[in-house]
Amino acid sequence: MKRGRSFFVENLGVRLVKNNLEHSRFTVVVSLKISKKAVDRNRLKRKIREITRLVILPKVKPGFDGVINTRKGLLELSFDDLEKNVVSLFKKARLI
C-alpha cells in the first residue's frame, strides 16, 4: 500500500494499489477518533461495505485493492448522503 495512490473527498479517502486479480477488493477502516463506541464504528463500516457491494463493485474496474479511510463527521450523515460521498470518491479515483 505504500506505493498506492490516494484520493480524498470531504470525510472519506481511499488508497488504491493494483493487483493481478480479475476482481477488485476493498476494506473499510474506522478509527477510534470517529467514535469511542464500537457500535457506531461497526454501523458505519457496515453502511460503507453495503454501498461498496451494491453500487461500487458492479461498476468498478477490475484489478485494484483499496482501503477506504473515514474521518469525523460521517456518523451524522444519512445513508443517501454517505452513498453520494462514496460514489464521488470512486469517480474522483476514476474507477467508475
N, C-alpha and C positions, 0 to 999 in steps of 0.2 A: 504494500500500500504506500510505501514511501515514494515510489515512482509514479503514483497515480495523479490524476488531475482532480482539482476541487472546484465545485460550483456552489454558490450560495444565493438564496433569496430569503428576504425577511428573517424568519426564525428557523430556517432549515438549510442544511448543507448536505452535499453528497461528495464522496471521494470515490473516483472510478479508476479501475485498472483493467486492462484487457486480460482475458483468459482464453484458453484454446478449446473452449467447450462450445457446443451448439446451442446453449441457452445462457441466459444471464441470471445472476444470483444477487440478492440484496439482503442486507440485515439492517436493523434499526438499533441505535444506541441512544438511551435516555439516561442522563447522569443524575446524580443526587442534587445537582444545582437546580434542576427543573422542579422537583418536589421531593421532600423527605419521605413522603408516603409511597410505599411500593405499589399500592392500589392505583394511585394516579399515574405513576410511571408505566405500569403494565397496561393500563387502559389506553394511554397514548400510543404505546408500542403496537397494541392490537389494532387500533384505528389505522395507523400508518401501514402496517402489514396488509390489512384488508384493502386499503386503497391501492397499494402496490400490486396485490394479487388480482384485483378486478380491473383496474384501469391501466396500470403501467405495463405489467408483464405481457399482456396480449399484443401491445404495440411496440415494445422496446426492441432495439436492435440486439441480436444475439452476440454473445462473446464478451460480456462485461461482468465483473464483480464490483459490488458497490456497498458502501457503508453510509447510511443515512444518519446524519447527526442532527440533534434537536437543540434548540435554545429556549430560553424563557419566553413565555407568552403563548405557547401553543396550547396549554391546558384550557385557556379561556375561549379558544376558537370552536366554532361549531364544526360538525363533520363536513359540511359542504365547503366551508372556508378552508379547512385543512386540506381537503381534496384539491381545491384550486391552487393552494400553495405547492403541494406535491407535484401536480401536473406542470405548473410553471417552472419548478425546479428541473424537472426532466426535459422540458422544452429548452430551457437555457443550456442544459448539458448536451443538447442536440441528440438525444437518444430516442425521442418520439417526434 
